[in-house]
Amino acid sequence: MEDHKNRLMKQAMTYGAIIGIALVVYSVLLYITGMTFSKGLGFIQYIILFGGIYMGAKSYRDTVLGGAISYGQALWLGIVISVFVGIITVFFNFIMMRYIDPELIDKYMAIMEEQFENSRFIPEGQFDEAMERSREAMTAVWSLPIGVLSFTFFGFLISLITSAFVKKEANPFA
């Protein structure tokens, strides 16, 4: 049992690093081409995450568990992979916005401001205060664990789907 836990963590760290690095490289490519805030291209990040979690769970099923994995095991592996991906990508985004290109914050704030103005969720008098709090939160150190938790939540949602595809019950007659 302990061996399976160690193998699960090794698999999660390996695939988490692969997916995390792939997302960082993709983010750098978007940054270089000036497409960082493209919603359509941003969707590709979720496809990369989906594919990586699927491949990680399938690989674990086939190489470690002998071809059978329960839905719960696949879901747990996907969540743990997402934690490692989140650590890498959130840390990269933090470094990018705080040290490499702090002007990204201004660009992001302009997009956020437009969305807030169009949605009218924030009362008029509190708009400036909400924008300033959002700006501070982007580069605050305390935002790192919150970012990892958010990323893990999205990974959980994706893992709910991928686990259904990866799940494979053991043959009771074998």
Secondary structure in CASP SS format (residue, H / E / C, confidence):
PFRMAT SS
TARGET T0000
AUTHOR 0000-0000-0000
METHOD secondary structure of the structure
MODEL  1
M C 1.00
E H 1.00
D H 1.00
H H 1.00
K H 1.00
N H 1.00
R H 1.00
L H 1.00
M H 1.00
K H 1.00
Q H 1.00
A H 1.00
M H 1.00
T H 1.00
Y H 1.00
G H 1.00
A H 1.00
I H 1.00
I H 1.00
G H 1.00
I H 1.00
A H 1.00
L H 1.00
V H 1.00
V H 1.00
Y H 1.00
S H 1.00
V H 1.00
L H 1.00
L H 1.00
Y H 1.00
I H 1.00
T C 1.00
G C 1.00
M C 1.00
T C 1.00
F C 1.00
S C 1.00
K H 1.00
G H 1.00
L H 1.00
G H 1.00
F H 1.00
I H 1.00
Q H 1.00
Y H 1.00
I H 1.00
I H 1.00
L H 1.00
F H 1.00
G H 1.00
G H 1.00
I H 1.00
Y H 1.00
M H 1.00
G H 1.00
A H 1.00
K H 1.00
S H 1.00
Y H 1.00
R H 1.00
D H 1.00
T H 1.00
V C 1.00
L C 1.00
G C 1.00
G C 1.00
A C 1.00
I E 1.00
S C 1.00
Y H 1.00
G H 1.00
Q H 1.00
A H 1.00
L H 1.00
W H 1.00
L H 1.00
G H 1.00
I H 1.00
V H 1.00
I H 1.00
S H 1.00
V H 1.00
F H 1.00
V H 1.00
G H 1.00
I H 1.00
I H 1.00
T H 1.00
V H 1.00
F H 1.00
F H 1.00
N H 1.00
F H 1.00
I H 1.00
M H 1.00
M H 1.00
R H 1.00
Y H 1.00
I H 1.00
D C 1.00
P C 1.00
E H 1.00
L H 1.00
I H 1.00
D H 1.00
K H 1.00
Y H 1.00
M H 1.00
A H 1.00
I H 1.00
M H 1.00
E H 1.00
E H 1.00
Q H 1.00
F H 1.00
E H 1.00
N H 1.00
S H 1.00
R C 1.00
F C 1.00
I C 1.00
P C 1.00
E H 1.00
G H 1.00
Q H 1.00
F H 1.00
D H 1.00
E H 1.00
A H 1.00
M H 1.00
E H 1.00
R H 1.00
S H 1.00
R H 1.00
E H 1.00
A H 1.00
M H 1.00
T H 1.00
A C 1.00
V C 1.00
W C 1.00
S H 1.00
L H 1.00
P H 1.00
I H 1.00
G H 1.00
V H 1.00
L H 1.00
S H 1.00
F H 1.00
T H 1.00
F H 1.00
F H 1.00
G H 1.00
F H 1.00
L H 1.00
I H 1.00
S H 1.00
L H 1.00
I H 1.00
T H 1.00
S H 1.00
A H 1.00
F H 1.00
V H 1.00
K C 1.00
K E 1.00
E C 1.00
A C 1.00
N C 1.00
P C 1.00
F C 1.00
A C 1.00
END
